[in-house]
């Protein structure tokens, strides 16, 4: 039974180690490598220091089957990844003629005498490397052999990096080396126990759990069992988790898939989440087939005017209450001419709470032609976490209503 090959990720940039910019590449690259069947054993972030980067790359290149490096390939003085990688691997840098032709029009647009030279540095390629031509931006990527396997040098901007990463990992993805299943409405520990029980008779598959606010993903990776064992494991976990498992789609994608399959139109009414539910739905390509729109009614006046919530209902029960959440859902259902609608109203904090209505209290409601219902819970954490969990809870709520309808 063969083990998954080791991989490492290196993100380069002084802006990352000083906190001036958030490193999103590491998360994305790690997920892609895991999906391709690699075992990511190390993630390193380093500043624009050529000596430090050279030592890091030399160490990882000797031990890992794949090293993915992002950043430091641009035209400025602090882009040192090419030179550091060449030194780490004992390779020369060769100026690629095709890349020069591609970059010359870009260099000609600069008025500073040294700028053209800097732009053309991007055409320097490690000896023997395969060039990954840029589809956006100007920095090409490259893949070169190492003592342990391969090293990929990719641009730092995510939009430039993403396509090249997909290109180099495409052959591994075709082998179906991992499966990621979303689960909602269950604590991470419960999900883990159910998944472990389901996998008790399956060998050669590794189980990992990834938890985020309101969502748990069961990641099954090939650990020597092959594609058949992986598919068997995924089926066993799906059956064990039942309707709580929404498969390989995102939570919002699952909601939209169910709605499209059943010919339902979805609307949302949001207060404390400020549009997070609508944003999650519209992040999914093709969402217009099922999502008709949403209303962010933050103030009491907006709830009354935009959603038709009776003023006396707010006066009697307060804006954060079951009756108001139900009225918001019913208003969105009617005014947006939807088939099912979900509404949220809550106290995200850090202030505004009371003994009866503490910070983190969220009321959610769902409405369709048959009924309107609401429920509440107290979400612990800071304002960001309360809003994220509330939005995820709303998506779970509307998904459950459509499945039961």
N, C-alpha and C positions, 0 to 999 in steps of 0.2 A: 504494500500500500504506500504510494508516494505521497510525501508531504507537499504542501503548497510552497512554491518558491518564495524566498524572502524578498521584500522590497523596502525601499526607504524613500522619503520625500524630503527635499531641501528647498526651503523658500528663502529667497535672497532679497535683502533690502534694509538699509539703515532705518527707513521709515517704519518698518515692521518691528524692529527690536527696540525702537524708541517710543512706540505707541502712537505714532502720528497717523498710522493707517492700520486698519484691521486686516489680519491675514485670513482671507477666505479661501485662498488656493489650497492650503494644506488639507482642509476638510474635504473639499471637492475631489482633489487628487487621491486622497486616501480611500474615499468611497469608490472611486472608479477602479482603483487597483484591487480593492477587495472584491468588487463585482467581477473583475477579470480573473480571479482565482489566486491572487498574490496574498501573502501574509505580510502586512506592513509592520515592520518591527521597530522602526524609528522614524521620527519626524524632527527635523532640525531647522531652526530659523537662525540665519546669520546675517550680520550687517555687510556692507559693501567693503569688506576687508579681504583682499586677494589672498593673503597668506593663510588666514583662518579658513577661508572657503576652500583653498587648495588642500589643506590637511583633512578637512571634513570629507571632501569628494574622494580623495585617495583612500581613506579608510573605508568608506561605504562601497566604493567600486570593487574593492577586493573581496567583500563578503556577501554582496546582494546580487540577486539575479536581475533586478531592475532598480535603477536610481532615477527618480524624476526630479529635476531641478527647475524651479520657476523663478523668473526675474533676473535682472542684470544683463539682458541681451540688447538693450536699446542703444541709442547713439550718444549718450552723455558720458562725462568723465568718470562717473561712479558705476558704470555698467562694466563689471569685471568678470562676469561668469565665464565667458569664452576663454579668456587667458588663464583663469584659475583652473578650469577643467583641462585645458591643454597641458598645463604644468603637472596636474595631478596624475594624468594618464601617460605622460611622457610623449605627447604627440605635438606635431607642428600645426600651425594655422596657415591655411591656404585661402587666398582670396578667390571666391567663386565668380566666374565671369558672368554667368546667368543672373546671379544676384546683383552684381554690379550694374548690369543693364536695367534691372528692375528698380534699383535705388537711385540711379543717376538723375532721373527727373525730379525725385524728391530732393536730392542734394542741390540741384540747380535753383530751387526756390529759396534758398537761404542766402542772405546777404553777408553774413559774417565770414571772413576768409577761412577760419578753421572749421566752420560748421559742415562743409561738404566732406571733409576728411572724417569727421565724427560719424556722419551718416553712413559713409561707405565702410566703416569698421564692421557694420552689421553683416557685410558680405564675407567676413572671415569665418571659415569653416574648419573644424578639426579634421585632421588628416584621416581619410577613410569614412567620414561620417555621411549619413544620409540626410539630405536637406529636406526640411518641412517648410514649404513655401507659405508665406503669410497670406491669409485671406482678408484680414483687416489689420491695420497698423502696418509698420514697416519691418519689424523684427522677425526674421525667419527662425525656425527651430531646427534642431538637428539631433540625430540619434547615432551614437557611436558604440562600438564594442568595448567592453571592459574585461578585466580579469575574471569578474564574477558573472558577467552576462552582458547587460546593456545599460547605457546612460542616455537619458533624454533631456536635452536642454530646451526649455520652453519659455516663451515670453511671460512677463509678470501680469499684465492686464488680463483679467479673466476672459474677456471676450476674444482675445487673441490666443490665449492658451487653450481654451476649451476644445476647439476643433482639432488642433494638433494632438491633444491627448487622446481624443476619440480615434484619430487615425492610427496612432501607434498601438492602441489597445484593442482595436477592432478584431484582429485574429483571435485573441484570447476570449473576447466576449462571445464569439461565435460558438465557443465550446461550452457555454452556459455553466460558468464556474460558481455562481452564487445566485441566491434568490432572496429578495427582501419583501417580507409580508407585513403590512400595516395592521395594527390591532387597536381598537378603540373601546373606551368604557371599562377597561380593566387595569388594575395596578400592575406595575412592571413585575413585581414578585409573583403575582398570580399567573401572569402570562408566561413567565419563565418555568414555573412548575408544570403548567399544562403542556408547554412545548417539550420539556424534558421527558415527561411521561409519554408523549406521542412519539418521541424519537428513541424510546427504550430498545426497540428491536432493529434500529437502523445503524449500520456501521459506515464509517468513512465520510461522515458529515459533521461539520463543526457548527455549534450553535452560539450566536452572539445576540445580545439584546441592546437596542439603542432607544433610549427614552428621551422624549422631549415633551414640553407642556401639552397635556391632553392626548398624547400619542405615543405608542410603543411600536418599534419595528423589530420583528424577528428576522435576523439575518442568518441564512443557512449557507455555508460555504463548503465546497468540495474539499475534503481532506483525504482524498485517495479513493473514495467510493465511486467516483465517476458520475456522469450525467444521469444515469438511471437511478442511482441511489439518491441523488439530489432531488430529482423529481418525485420519487417515492416519499422522501422526507417532507417535502413541501405539501404534498397531498395529505399526509398524515397530520401535519400541524393545522392545515386549513380545516379538516374535519373536526379536529379536537376543539378548536376555538369557535367554530360555528359562525354565526352572523357577526360576531365581534371582529372577525378577520375580514378586511376588505382587500386583501391581495396585494399585488405589486403596484397598484395605483397609489397616489397620495390620497389623504382623507378627502380633500376637496374634489379630486378626480373621481373618487368612488361615488361621492354624492351626485356629481354631474352625470356619471355613467348610468346610475340607477334612474335618474330623472329622464335622461334621453331614451333609455330603453322602454320606459313606461309612458313616454310622451307627456311628461309633467313640466310645468314652468315654475321656476323657483324665484322667490323674492325675499329680501331681508330688510329688517328694520333694526338699526343699531343706535345705541346711546353710548355706553361706556367703552365699547370697542372701537368707536370712531371710524368704522369702515373696514376693519380687519377681515371680517367674514366675506364681504364683497371682494376685497382684494385677493383673498385666497382662492375664491371661485374664478375670478377673471384672470388669475395667473395661469390657469389651465387652458391650453389651446383648444379652440372650439367651444368655449363655455357659452357663447351666445346661443347655441342650440337649446339650452335649457334655462339659463339665467337671464331673467328679464330686467332686473335692476334692484337697487336698494335705496334706502333713505337713512341718512345719518341725522337723527333727531336728538340733538344733545340737550337742548334746553327744554323746559316744560312747554314754552310757547311753540317750539318746533314740533313737539309731540302732538300738541293740540291742532296746530294749523296744517301740518303736512300729513299726519296719520289719522286725524280725526279722533284722538283720544279725548274723552270728555273731561273738561276741566274739573268737574266735581269729583271724578275718580282720582285724580292726582291729589286734590285737596283732602280727600278722605283717607286714602291709602298711602300717599307719597309716591314720588316718581319711581322709586325702587321698590316694586311690589309685584305680586302675581297678577292682580287685576290690570295694572297698567301694562305689564309685559304682554298679556293676552290681547289687550286693546291695540297695542302696537302691531302685533302679528296680524290681527284681523284687519287693521287698517292697511297694512302693506299688501295683504292678500287681495283686498277689494280694489285699492287705488292703483296697484300695478298689474291688476288682472292676471294674477298668478294662480296656480293650482295648489301650491303649498308655500307657506311663508314661515320664517323664523324671526324672533325678536329677542333683543337683549337689553337689559337695563341693570346697572349696578354701581357700586362704589369702588372705583379702582384705587383710590388713595392718592397720596399718603394721608390726606385729611378727609373730613366729611363724614366720618363714621359716628356711630352712637352705640349705646348699650343694646338697643333693639336691632339696629342695623349696622353691624360692624364693617370696617374696611374689608373689602374682599367679598362682600355679599353680592351675588349675581343672580338675578331672576331671568330665566329663559322661557320662551313660549313658542309653541308651534301651532299653526292653524292650517286647516284645509277645509274643503267643502263640508266635511262630516263633523269636525269637532275642533275645539281650541283648548289647549291644556298648557299648564305651566309648572315649573319646578324651580327650586332654589338650591344654592350651595354656597359655602364660604370658601373662597380660594385664598390660600396663604401665600405670602410672598410680596415682592415690591409691585409697583404699579404696572411695570412691563409684564411681569409674570401673570398678574391677575387678568390683564387684557388678553394675553395669549391663550391662557387656559379657558377663558370665557368664550373666545372665538372658536377654539377647537370643540368645546362643549356644544356650541350651537350647531356646528356641522354634524356632530354625532347625533344630536337630537333630531335634526331634519332627516338624516339618513335612517334612523330608527323608525320614524313615522312613515317614510316611504316604503320601507321593507315590510312594515306591519299592515299597510293599507291594501 
